[in-house]
Each structure stands twice: as C-alpha cells, then as structure tokens.
Amino acid sequence: MASTTINPTRMELTRLKTRRTTAIRGHKLLKDKRDELMRQFLDIVRRNKELRQKVEEGLMEAHSAFTVASAVMSPEMLEQALSYPKQQVTLDMKLRNIMSVNVPQYTFHQSGDGAEIFPYGFAQTSGELDDALEALSGVFRDMLELAQVEKTMQLLAQEIEKTRRRVNALEYVMIPEYEKNIKYISMKLDENERSTTARLMKVKDMMLEEQVRKAEEKRRAREAQRENRA
C-alpha cells in the first residue's frame, strides 16, 4: 500500500501535488493529441478507400486488356514489344510531420518522352495492348499515392495506440495513485496535528493545575502566618 512507502511530510505532499498537476496537464494534452490523430486518421482512411477503389478499377481494366492482348499476340511478340520502354521513373521520398509522426511523402519523376508511353510500333501489336498500357499509366500515380496513404495510416495507427496507452495510464493509474497518496498524507498530517493539539492542551491543563496548586499553597501559607501572629 502507499502508506508503507510514502513519507507523510509536508514536503512530500507538496511534491506529489506538483506531480499530480503536471500529470493532469499532460493527460489533457495527450487526449487532445489523440483526438487530433483520430481526426487525421479518419480523413486518411476515407482517402484510402477512394484510392483503393480507383486503383482496383484501373488495374482490373489493365488486366482485362492485357489478357485479351496476350490471347491475340504471341508470347514472343508481346515480350519483344515491352522489352525497351521509352520512359524511366525515379522515386523521391521526404518526410512530413503530422502531430509528431513522420510520415512519408512520395514523388516520382519521369525521364524520356512524357507524351509517348508506347515502346513499340503499331504495325504488329494489338489495340488491347495499347489500352492496357494506357490504363497502367493512368493508375500509376494513384498506386503511388495509395502506398503513401497506407503507410501513413499504419504509422498513425501505431501512434494512436501508443498515445491511447499513455492516456489510460495517466487516467487510471498515475493520477488516482497520486490522489490516493495525497489523501493519505493529508490524513496523516491532520492526525498528527490533532495529536499535537491534544498534547498541547494536556500540557496547558497540567500547567494551569500546577499554577492553581501553587496559588492554593501560598494562600494557605499566608493564612497560617496570620494565625500564628494572632
């Protein structure tokens, strides 16, 4: 129990009250941080849902077109048509701070002819292969943003869980423990003060009794002297 480990002194009481005040302030700040993280997280979840649906539709369109192209073209011709792309892509990443959480932000740059995505001639290829490449090109940016959003969701979820544990620890463990210890010390100090007051009153009564006894002895001594003179 706290009463066996806490020294019931006024200095300890002041120290615990200061810690309780700090814990209450920290609890409020962490709750505000958790609420803001949740708001940001829900916005990103909605964006993730939109992007995932868009990416899945684009990939399904590209897959369907590529399946048809594979059916009408020989494997050798298909491989030859896609062997030498005209574009290259480089990916850059920088960090963005969201409520003390560093989340990635991806950007990519295209090199080569940005307007030309077909690395082959049109004489011996099918139109479905063109459709597949166009669909992949159109969904590429969304796929990159989806990867960014999902990583951001993962990092924010971890931070929300960490913040939630800290809030619960303060709310259900530390602050009640401080309040219990403060109550114990206050009761001990009040008990000691009452005991001290009772001892002081006892000493005062004893001193008054002693004064009364001495006064009575002096009175009797004076009466005895008067009787002897008479």
Accessible surface in RSA format (square Angstrom, percent):
REM  Atomic radii and reference values for relative SASA: ProtOr
REM  Chains: A
REM  Algorithm: Lee & Richards
REM  Probe-radius: 1.40
REM  Slices: 20
REM RES _ NUM      All-atoms   Total-Side   Main-Chain    Non-polar    All polar
REM                ABS   REL    ABS   REL    ABS   REL    ABS   REL    ABS   REL
RES MET A   1   186.35  96.5 134.03  88.7  52.33 124.6 108.62  92.3  77.74 103.0
RES ALA A   2     9.91   9.1   3.25   5.0   6.66  15.1   6.49   9.1   3.42   9.1
RES SER A   3    37.77  31.9  23.49  31.4  14.28  32.9  12.45  26.5  25.32  35.5
RES THR A   4   108.90  77.5  71.85  72.8  37.05  88.3  71.61  96.2  37.29  56.4
RES THR A   5   109.58  77.9  74.32  75.3  35.25  84.0  72.51  97.4  37.06  56.0
RES ILE A   6    30.11  17.1  22.49  16.8   7.62  18.4  24.00  17.3   6.11  16.6
RES ASN A   7    95.13  65.6  87.45  84.5   7.68  18.5  30.66  73.8  64.47  62.3
RES PRO A   8    40.11  29.2  33.08  30.2   7.03  25.6  33.08  27.3   7.03  43.7
RES THR A   9    51.52  36.6  49.06  49.7   2.46   5.9  46.70  62.7   4.82   7.3
RES ARG A  10   149.38  62.7 145.77  74.3   3.61   8.6  66.38  90.7  83.00  50.3
RES MET A  11   160.55  83.1 150.21  99.4  10.34  24.6 115.25  98.0  45.30  60.0
RES GLU A  12    27.53  15.8  25.89  19.6   1.64   3.9   4.28   8.3  23.25  19.0
RES LEU A  13    18.30  10.2  18.30  13.1   0.00   0.0  18.30  12.9   0.00   0.0
RES THR A  14    87.56  62.3  85.85  87.0   1.72   4.1  61.68  82.8  25.88  39.1
RES ARG A  15    94.36  39.6  88.47  45.1   5.89  14.0  63.31  86.5  31.05  18.8
RES LEU A  16     4.51   2.5   4.51   3.2   0.00   0.0   4.51   3.2   0.00   0.0
RES LYS A  17    88.77  43.3  88.37  54.2   0.40   1.0  41.21  37.1  47.56  50.7
RES THR A  18    83.72  59.5  78.43  79.5   5.29  12.6  63.88  85.8  19.84  30.0
RES ARG A  19   115.63  48.6 111.62  56.9   4.02   9.6  24.21  33.1  91.42  55.4
RES ARG A  20    66.82  28.1  66.82  34.1   0.00   0.0   2.74   3.7  64.08  38.8
RES THR A  21    68.37  48.6  66.07  67.0   2.31   5.5  44.74  60.1  23.64  35.7
RES THR A  22    79.03  56.2  77.13  78.2   1.90   4.5  61.56  82.7  17.47  26.4
RES ALA A  23     9.23   8.5   2.83   4.4   6.40  14.6   8.89  12.5   0.34   0.9
RES ILE A  24    84.62  48.2  84.21  62.7   0.41   1.0  84.23  60.7   0.40   1.1
RES ARG A  25   136.95  57.5 131.97  67.3   4.98  11.9  58.22  79.6  78.73  47.7
RES GLY A  26    23.07  28.4   0.00   N/A  23.07  28.4  22.38  61.4   0.69   1.5
RES HIS A  27    27.06  14.8  27.06  18.8   0.00   0.0  14.99  15.4  12.08  14.1
RES LYS A  28   128.96  62.9 127.29  78.1   1.67   4.0  96.64  87.0  32.32  34.4
RES LEU A  29   112.09  62.4 107.18  76.7   4.91  12.3 107.49  75.5   4.61  12.4
RES LEU A  30    34.55  19.2  34.40  24.6   0.15   0.4  34.55  24.3   0.00   0.0
RES LYS A  31    75.18  36.7  75.18  46.1   0.00   0.0  22.13  19.9  53.05  56.5
RES ASP A  32    69.70  48.8  63.35  63.1   6.35  15.0  29.50  69.4  40.20  40.1
RES LYS A  33    38.73  18.9  36.97  22.7   1.76   4.2  22.49  20.2  16.24  17.3
RES ARG A  34    56.59  23.8  56.59  28.8   0.00   0.0   9.99  13.6  46.61  28.2
RES ASP A  35    77.18  54.1  69.01  68.7   8.17  19.3  30.38  71.5  46.80  46.7
RES GLU A  36    49.90  28.7  47.17  35.7   2.73   6.5  19.80  38.3  30.11  24.6
RES LEU A  37     0.00   0.0   0.00   0.0   0.00   0.0   0.00   0.0   0.00   0.0
RES MET A  38    73.37  38.0  73.37  48.6   0.00   0.0  64.32  54.7   9.05  12.0
RES ARG A  39   124.32  52.2 119.68  61.0   4.64  11.1  66.02  90.2  58.30  35.3
RES GLN A  40    48.96  27.4  48.89  35.7   0.07   0.2   0.03   0.1  48.93  37.1
RES PHE A  41    39.14  19.6  39.14  24.2   0.00   0.0  39.14  23.7   0.00   0.0
RES LEU A  42    82.87  46.2  82.44  59.0   0.43   1.1  82.44  57.9   0.43   1.2
RES ASP A  43    57.72  40.4  50.76  50.5   6.96  16.4  26.28  61.8  31.44  31.4
RES ILE A  44    23.49  13.4  22.29  16.6   1.20   2.9  23.49  16.9   0.00   0.0
RES VAL A  45    50.04  32.9  49.77  45.1   0.27   0.7  49.77  43.2   0.27   0.7
RES ARG A  46   137.22  57.6 134.95  68.8   2.27   5.4  67.95  92.9  69.27  42.0
RES ARG A  47    95.73  40.2  93.41  47.6   2.32   5.5  37.70  51.5  58.04  35.2
RES ASN A  48    19.09  13.2  19.09  18.4   0.00   0.0   0.00   0.0  19.09  18.5
RES LYS A  49   152.13  74.2 147.50  90.5   4.63  11.0  93.45  84.1  58.67  62.5
RES GLU A  50   102.20  58.7  93.60  70.8   8.60  20.5  41.35  80.0  60.85  49.7
RES LEU A  51     1.85   1.0   1.40   1.0   0.45   1.1   1.85   1.3   0.00   0.0
RES ARG A  52    97.74  41.0  97.74  49.8   0.00   0.0  35.78  48.9  61.96  37.6
RES GLN A  53   105.64  59.1 102.47  74.9   3.17   7.6  29.64  63.1  76.00  57.6
RES LYS A  54   119.98  58.5 115.60  70.9   4.37  10.4  69.51  62.6  50.47  53.8
RES VAL A  55     6.87   4.5   6.87   6.2   0.00   0.0   6.87   6.0   0.00   0.0
RES GLU A  56    89.74  51.5  87.70  66.4   2.04   4.8  33.70  65.2  56.04  45.8
RES GLU A  57   105.69  60.7  96.82  73.2   8.87  21.1  46.03  89.0  59.66  48.7
RES GLY A  58    13.07  16.1   0.00   N/A  13.07  16.1  12.39  34.0   0.68   1.5
RES LEU A  59    65.59  36.5  63.10  45.1   2.49   6.2  63.42  44.5   2.17   5.8
RES MET A  60   124.97  64.7 124.15  82.2   0.83   2.0  93.06  79.1  31.91  42.3
RES GLU A  61   109.55  62.9 100.30  75.9   9.25  22.0  37.48  72.5  72.07  58.8
RES ALA A  62     4.22   3.9   3.69   5.7   0.54   1.2   3.94   5.5   0.28   0.8
RES HIS A  63   120.03  65.6 114.59  79.6   5.44  13.9  82.53  85.1  37.50  43.6
RES SER A  64    60.06  50.8  54.82  73.2   5.24  12.1  36.83  78.4  23.24  32.6
RES ALA A  65    13.05  12.0   7.58  11.7   5.47  12.4  12.55  17.7   0.50   1.3
RES PHE A  66    78.34  39.2  78.34  48.5   0.00   0.0  78.34  47.5   0.00   0.0
RES THR A  67    71.89  51.1  67.62  68.6   4.26  10.2  65.63  88.1   6.26   9.5
RES VAL A  68    66.62  43.8  64.47  58.4   2.16   5.2  66.62  57.9   0.00   0.0
RES ALA A  69     0.00   0.0   0.00   0.0   0.00   0.0   0.00   0.0   0.00   0.0
RES SER A  70    48.25  40.8  32.52  43.4  15.73  36.2  29.49  62.8  18.77  26.3
RES ALA A  71    87.03  80.0  44.98  69.4  42.05  95.6  55.87  78.7  31.16  82.5
RES VAL A  72    94.68  62.3  56.43  51.1  38.25  92.2  64.16  55.8  30.52  82.8
RES MET A  73    18.09   9.4   7.12   4.7  10.97  26.1  13.52  11.5   4.57   6.1
RES SER A  74    55.79  47.1  42.87  57.2  12.92  29.8  39.31  83.7  16.48  23.1
RES PRO A  75   102.04  74.4  93.93  85.6   8.11  29.5  98.78  81.6   3.26  20.3
RES GLU A  76   125.97  72.3 119.90  90.7   6.07  14.5  70.56 136.5  55.42  45.2
RES MET A  77    58.78  30.4  57.69  38.2   1.08   2.6  49.67  42.2   9.10  12.1
RES LEU A  78    19.85  11.1  19.85  14.2   0.00   0.0  19.85  13.9   0.00   0.0
RES GLU A  79   125.77  72.2 117.84  89.2   7.93  18.9  42.88  82.9  82.89  67.7
RES GLN A  80   125.06  69.9 114.19  83.5  10.87  25.9  35.48  75.5  89.58  67.9
RES ALA A  81     7.62   7.0   1.79   2.8   5.83  13.3   7.34  10.3   0.28   0.7
RES LEU A  82    62.24  34.7  43.58  31.2  18.66  46.9  44.03  30.9  18.20  49.0
RES SER A  83    53.63  45.3  25.87  34.5  27.76  63.9  22.91  48.8  30.72  43.0
RES TYR A  84   173.95  81.2 167.38  95.2   6.56  17.1 121.34  91.2  52.60  64.8
RES PRO A  85    93.41  68.1  72.45  66.0  20.97  76.2  72.56  59.9  20.85 129.6
RES LYS A  86   108.81  53.1  86.00  52.8  22.80  54.3  57.15  51.4  51.66  55.0
RES GLN A  87    33.06  18.5  21.41  15.6  11.66  27.8  11.30  24.1  21.76  16.5
RES GLN A  88   130.40  72.9 125.46  91.7   4.93  11.7  36.83  78.4  93.57  71.0
RES VAL A  89    67.43  44.4  35.76  32.4  31.67  76.3  35.76  31.1  31.67  85.9
RES THR A  90    81.10  57.7  76.81  77.9   4.29  10.2  71.51  96.0   9.59  14.5
RES LEU A  91   100.78  56.1  70.13  50.2  30.65  77.0  70.13  49.3  30.65  82.5
RES ASP A  92    70.05  49.1  66.06  65.7   4.00   9.5  24.91  58.6  45.15  45.0
RES MET A  93   113.87  59.0  80.35  53.2  33.52  79.8  65.26  55.5  48.61  64.4
RES LYS A  94   131.01  63.9 125.19  76.8   5.82  13.9  72.90  65.6  58.10  61.9
RES LEU A  95   107.15  59.7  76.77  54.9  30.38  76.4  76.94  54.0  30.21  81.3
RES ARG A  96   102.24  42.9  97.98  49.9   4.26  10.1  43.71  59.7  58.53  35.5
RES ASN A  97    97.09  67.0  69.67  67.3  27.42  66.0  31.75  76.4  65.34  63.2
RES ILE A  98    10.75   6.1   7.32   5.5   3.42   8.3  10.75   7.7   0.00   0.0
RES MET A  99    68.07  35.3  51.66  34.2  16.41  39.1  35.26  30.0  32.81  43.5
RES SER A 100    76.22  64.4  45.61  60.9  30.61  70.5  47.14 100.4  29.08  40.7
RES VAL A 101    12.56   8.3   9.68   8.8   2.87   6.9  12.56  10.9   0.00   0.0
RES ASN A 102    83.43  57.5  70.43  68.1  13.00  31.3   9.78  23.5  73.64  71.2
RES VAL A 103     0.00   0.0   0.00   0.0   0.00   0.0   0.00   0.0   0.00   0.0
RES PRO A 104     7.61   5.5   7.14   6.5   0.46   1.7   7.14   5.9   0.46   2.9
RES GLN A 105    56.80  31.8  56.55  41.3   0.24   0.6   3.10   6.6  53.70  40.7
RES TYR A 106    49.67  23.2  37.20  21.2  12.48  32.5  11.95   9.0  37.72  46.5
RES THR A 107    61.10  43.5  57.29  58.1   3.81   9.1  51.24  68.8   9.86  14.9
RES PHE A 108    20.67  10.3   6.48   4.0  14.20  36.9   6.48   3.9  14.20  40.6
RES HIS A 109   100.42  54.9  95.54  66.4   4.88  12.5  70.04  72.2  30.38  35.4
RES GLN A 110    84.33  47.2  51.45  37.6  32.88  78.3  10.13  21.6  74.20  56.3
RES SER A 111    54.77  46.3  48.62  64.9   6.15  14.2  48.80 103.9   5.97   8.4
RES GLY A 112    61.85  76.3   0.00   N/A  61.85  76.3  30.04  82.4  31.82  71.3
RES ASP A 113    81.14  56.8  68.65  68.3  12.49  29.5  31.06  73.1  50.08  49.9
RES GLY A 114    45.69  56.3   0.00   N/A  45.69  56.3  21.95  60.2  23.75  53.2
RES ALA A 115   101.23  93.1  60.44  93.3  40.79  92.8  70.79  99.7  30.43  80.6
RES GLU A 116    49.41  28.4  48.89  37.0   0.53   1.3   9.57  18.5  39.85  32.5
RES ILE A 117    45.18  25.7  31.53  23.5  13.64  32.9  33.22  23.9  11.95  32.4
RES PHE A 118    27.75  13.9  27.43  17.0   0.33   0.9  27.43  16.6   0.33   0.9
RES PRO A 119    24.02  17.5   6.58   6.0  17.44  63.4   6.82   5.6  17.20 106.9
RES TYR A 120    26.97  12.6   7.60   4.3  19.37  50.4  20.10  15.1   6.86   8.5
RES GLY A 121    51.94  64.0   0.00   N/A  51.94  64.0  36.31  99.6  15.63  35.0
RES PHE A 122   123.65  61.9 103.78  64.3  19.87  51.7 104.04  63.1  19.62  56.1
RES ALA A 123   103.69  95.3  60.27  93.0  43.42  98.8  72.20 101.7  31.49  83.4
RES GLN A 124   128.51  71.9 108.54  79.3  19.97  47.5  40.27  85.7  88.24  66.9
RES THR A 125    25.20  17.9   5.10   5.2  20.10  47.9   6.64   8.9  18.56  28.1
RES SER A 126    20.26  17.1  11.08  14.8   9.17  21.1  19.72  42.0   0.54   0.8
RES GLY A 127    45.07  55.6   0.00   N/A  45.07  55.6  32.40  88.9  12.67  28.4
RES GLU A 128    60.69  34.8  60.33  45.6   0.36   0.9  12.03  23.3  48.66  39.7
RES LEU A 129     0.43   0.2   0.43   0.3   0.00   0.0   0.43   0.3   0.00   0.0
RES ASP A 130    26.42  18.5  26.42  26.3   0.00   0.0   9.07  21.3  17.35  17.3
RES ASP A 131    72.07  50.5  69.29  69.0   2.78   6.6  15.08  35.5  56.99  56.8
RES ALA A 132     0.67   0.6   0.67   1.0   0.00   0.0   0.67   0.9   0.00   0.0
RES LEU A 133    31.42  17.5  29.23  20.9   2.19   5.5  29.24  20.5   2.19   5.9
RES GLU A 134    92.39  53.0  82.96  62.8   9.43  22.5  25.24  48.8  67.16  54.8
RES ALA A 135    14.35  13.2   0.68   1.1  13.66  31.1  11.99  16.9   2.36   6.3
RES LEU A 136    78.53  43.7  75.50  54.0   3.03   7.6  75.74  53.2   2.79   7.5
RES SER A 137    50.99  43.1  31.11  41.5  19.88  45.8  18.48  39.4  32.51  45.5
RES GLY A 138    56.09  69.2   0.00   N/A  56.09  69.2  38.19 104.8  17.91  40.1
RES VAL A 139     6.17   4.1   4.06   3.7   2.10   5.1   5.62   4.9   0.55   1.5
RES PHE A 140    81.01  40.5  80.74  50.0   0.28   0.7  80.81  49.0   0.20   0.6
RES ARG A 141   152.45  64.0 148.17  75.5   4.28  10.2  56.86  77.7  95.59  57.9
RES ASP A 142    16.94  11.9  16.94  16.9   0.00   0.0   0.46   1.1  16.48  16.4
RES MET A 143    75.96  39.3  69.89  46.3   6.07  14.5  66.84  56.8   9.12  12.1
RES LEU A 144    30.13  16.8  26.13  18.7   4.00  10.0  29.66  20.8   0.47   1.3
RES GLU A 145    57.38  32.9  54.39  41.1   3.00   7.1  20.01  38.7  37.38  30.5
RES LEU A 146    19.11  10.6  19.11  13.7   0.00   0.0  19.11  13.4   0.00   0.0
RES ALA A 147    50.79  46.7  39.82  61.5  10.97  25.0  46.72  65.8   4.07  10.8
RES GLN A 148    30.08  16.8  30.08  22.0   0.00   0.0   0.35   0.7  29.73  22.5
RES VAL A 149    12.54   8.3  11.78  10.7   0.76   1.8  12.54  10.9   0.00   0.0
RES GLU A 150    62.02  35.6  55.91  42.3   6.11  14.6  20.33  39.3  41.69  34.0
RES LYS A 151    80.47  39.3  77.06  47.3   3.41   8.1  44.64  40.2  35.83  38.2
RES THR A 152     4.41   3.1   4.41   4.5   0.00   0.0   2.42   3.2   1.99   3.0
RES MET A 153    39.99  20.7  39.51  26.1   0.48   1.1  39.74  33.8   0.25   0.3
RES GLN A 154    88.57  49.5  80.35  58.7   8.22  19.6  32.12  68.4  56.44  42.8
RES LEU A 155    41.07  22.9  38.66  27.7   2.41   6.1  38.84  27.3   2.23   6.0
RES LEU A 156     0.00   0.0   0.00   0.0   0.00   0.0   0.00   0.0   0.00   0.0
RES ALA A 157    42.68  39.2  35.62  55.0   7.06  16.1  38.03  53.6   4.64  12.3
RES GLN A 158    98.78  55.2  89.89  65.7   8.89  21.2  42.03  89.5  56.75  43.0
RES GLU A 159    22.21  12.7  21.16  16.0   1.05   2.5   1.43   2.8  20.78  17.0
RES ILE A 160    20.65  11.8  20.65  15.4   0.00   0.0  20.65  14.9   0.00   0.0
RES GLU A 161    67.19  38.6  66.67  50.4   0.52   1.2  32.17  62.2  35.02  28.6
RES LYS A 162    83.28  40.6  83.08  51.0   0.20   0.5  36.38  32.7  46.90  50.0
RES THR A 163     0.53   0.4   0.53   0.5   0.00   0.0   0.00   0.0   0.53   0.8
RES ARG A 164    96.17  40.4  96.17  49.0   0.00   0.0  38.84  53.1  57.33  34.7
RES ARG A 165   130.27  54.7 124.11  63.3   6.16  14.7  57.34  78.4  72.93  44.2
RES ARG A 166   119.60  50.2 115.73  59.0   3.87   9.2  35.56  48.6  84.04  50.9
RES VAL A 167     0.33   0.2   0.33   0.3   0.00   0.0   0.33   0.3   0.00   0.0
RES ASN A 168    46.89  32.3  45.77  44.2   1.12   2.7  16.27  39.2  30.62  29.6
RES ALA A 169    42.43  39.0  38.27  59.1   4.16   9.5  41.86  58.9   0.57   1.5
RES LEU A 170    22.32  12.4  22.32  16.0   0.00   0.0  22.32  15.7   0.00   0.0
RES GLU A 171    68.26  39.2  58.46  44.2   9.81  23.4  15.51  30.0  52.76  43.1
RES TYR A 172   147.35  68.8 125.55  71.4  21.79  56.7  89.10  67.0  58.24  71.8
RES VAL A 173    95.12  62.6  90.03  81.5   5.08  12.2  93.07  80.9   2.04   5.5
RES MET A 174    77.81  40.3  74.72  49.5   3.09   7.4  56.65  48.2  21.16  28.0
RES ILE A 175    20.45  11.6  20.45  15.2   0.00   0.0  20.45  14.7   0.00   0.0
RES PRO A 176    55.14  40.2  49.19  44.8   5.95  21.6  51.17  42.2   3.97  24.7
RES GLU A 177    69.73  40.0  67.70  51.2   2.03   4.8  29.78  57.6  39.95  32.6
RES TYR A 178    29.61  13.8  29.61  16.8   0.00   0.0  15.11  11.4  14.50  17.9
RES GLU A 179    81.36  46.7  76.01  57.5   5.35  12.7  20.56  39.8  60.80  49.6
RES LYS A 180   109.74  53.5 103.08  63.2   6.66  15.9  69.83  62.9  39.91  42.5
RES ASN A 181     8.51   5.9   8.51   8.2   0.00   0.0   0.00   0.0   8.51   8.2
RES ILE A 182    12.76   7.3  12.76   9.5   0.00   0.0  12.76   9.2   0.00   0.0
RES LYS A 183   137.33  67.0 132.37  81.2   4.96  11.8  80.43  72.4  56.90  60.6
RES TYR A 184    44.05  20.6  41.13  23.4   2.92   7.6  34.73  26.1   9.32  11.5
RES ILE A 185     0.00   0.0   0.00   0.0   0.00   0.0   0.00   0.0   0.00   0.0
RES SER A 186    36.22  30.6  34.34  45.8   1.88   4.3  27.57  58.7   8.65  12.1
RES MET A 187   115.98  60.1 112.18  74.2   3.80   9.0 103.36  87.9  12.62  16.7
RES LYS A 188    71.55  34.9  71.27  43.7   0.28   0.7  23.70  21.3  47.85  51.0
RES LEU A 189    21.65  12.1  19.64  14.0   2.01   5.1  19.70  13.8   1.95   5.3
RES ASP A 190    69.69  48.8  68.49  68.2   1.20   2.8  11.01  25.9  58.67  58.5
RES GLU A 191    85.20  48.9  84.94  64.3   0.26   0.6  21.02  40.7  64.17  52.4
RES ASN A 192    73.73  50.8  71.88  69.5   1.85   4.5  24.13  58.1  49.60  47.9
RES GLU A 193    97.93  56.2  92.29  69.8   5.64  13.4  34.88  67.5  63.05  51.5
RES ARG A 194   152.77  64.1 146.31  74.6   6.46  15.4  74.99 102.5  77.78  47.1
RES SER A 195    46.26  39.1  38.94  52.0   7.32  16.9  21.46  45.7  24.81  34.8
RES THR A 196    58.15  41.4  58.15  58.9   0.00   0.0  44.15  59.3  13.99  21.2
RES THR A 197    65.26  46.4  64.95  65.8   0.31   0.7  47.32  63.6  17.93  27.1
RES ALA A 198    60.14  55.3  50.44  77.8   9.70  22.1  54.95  77.4   5.19  13.7
RES ARG A 199   144.04  60.5 141.02  71.9   3.02   7.2  71.05  97.1  72.99  44.2
RES LEU A 200   115.89  64.5 111.64  79.9   4.26  10.7 111.94  78.6   3.95  10.6
RES MET A 201   116.83  60.5 115.30  76.3   1.52   3.6  95.70  81.4  21.12  28.0
RES LYS A 202   133.43  65.1 130.95  80.3   2.48   5.9  75.48  67.9  57.95  61.7
RES VAL A 203    76.29  50.2  76.23  69.0   0.05   0.1  76.29  66.3   0.00   0.0
RES LYS A 204   129.03  62.9 126.83  77.8   2.21   5.3  71.46  64.3  57.57  61.3
RES ASP A 205    71.38  50.0  70.01  69.7   1.37   3.2  17.99  42.3  53.40  53.3
RES MET A 206   111.22  57.6 105.59  69.9   5.63  13.4  93.26  79.3  17.96  23.8
RES MET A 207   110.07  57.0 106.29  70.3   3.78   9.0  89.50  76.1  20.57  27.3
RES LEU A 208    86.78  48.3  86.65  62.0   0.13   0.3  86.68  60.9   0.10   0.3
RES GLU A 209   119.76  68.8 112.19  84.9   7.57  18.0  45.98  88.9  73.79  60.2
RES GLU A 210    66.00  37.9  63.73  48.2   2.27   5.4  33.15  64.1  32.85  26.8
RES GLN A 211   106.00  59.3  99.62  72.8   6.38  15.2  39.10  83.2  66.90  50.7
RES VAL A 212   103.32  68.0 100.37  90.9   2.95   7.1 102.78  89.3   0.54   1.5
RES ARG A 213   112.89  47.4 107.83  55.0   5.06  12.0  67.94  92.9  44.95  27.2
RES LYS A 214   107.02  52.2 106.29  65.2   0.73   1.7  52.65  47.4  54.37  57.9
RES ALA A 215    59.31  54.5  50.41  77.8   8.90  20.2  54.68  77.0   4.63  12.3
RES GLU A 216    56.10  32.2  53.82  40.7   2.28   5.4  24.92  48.2  31.18  25.5
RES GLU A 217    87.17  50.0  81.10  61.4   6.07  14.5  35.87  69.4  51.30  41.9
RES LYS A 218   132.32  64.6 128.50  78.8   3.81   9.1  74.49  67.0  57.82  61.6
RES ARG A 219    98.92  41.5  98.88  50.4   0.04   0.1  52.93  72.3  45.99  27.9
RES ARG A 220   149.91  62.9 145.04  73.9   4.87  11.6  44.57  60.9 105.35  63.8
RES ALA A 221    51.42  47.3  42.41  65.4   9.01  20.5  50.44  71.0   0.98   2.6
RES ARG A 222   126.58  53.1 125.46  64.0   1.11   2.7  54.03  73.8  72.54  44.0
RES GLU A 223    63.89  36.7  62.66  47.4   1.23   2.9  16.81  32.5  47.08  38.4
RES ALA A 224    47.79  43.9  44.53  68.7   3.26   7.4  47.01  66.2   0.78   2.1
RES GLN A 225    99.71  55.8  97.57  71.3   2.14   5.1  27.62  58.8  72.09  54.7
RES ARG A 226   138.58  58.2 132.56  67.6   6.03  14.4  64.86  88.6  73.72  44.7
RES GLU A 227   132.60  76.1 114.54  86.7  18.05  43.0  44.36  85.8  88.24  72.0
RES ASN A 228   128.56  88.7  95.80  92.6  32.75  78.9  31.89  76.7  96.67  93.4
RES ARG A 229   199.86  83.9 161.58  82.4  38.28  91.1  66.18  90.4 133.68  81.0
RES ALA A 230   120.53 110.8  50.69  78.2  69.84 158.9  75.87 106.8  44.66 118.3
END  Absolute sums over single chains surface
CHAIN  1 A    16383.5      14450.1       1933.3       9312.0       7071.4
END  Absolute sums over all chains
TOTAL         16383.5      14450.1       1933.3       9312.0       7071.4
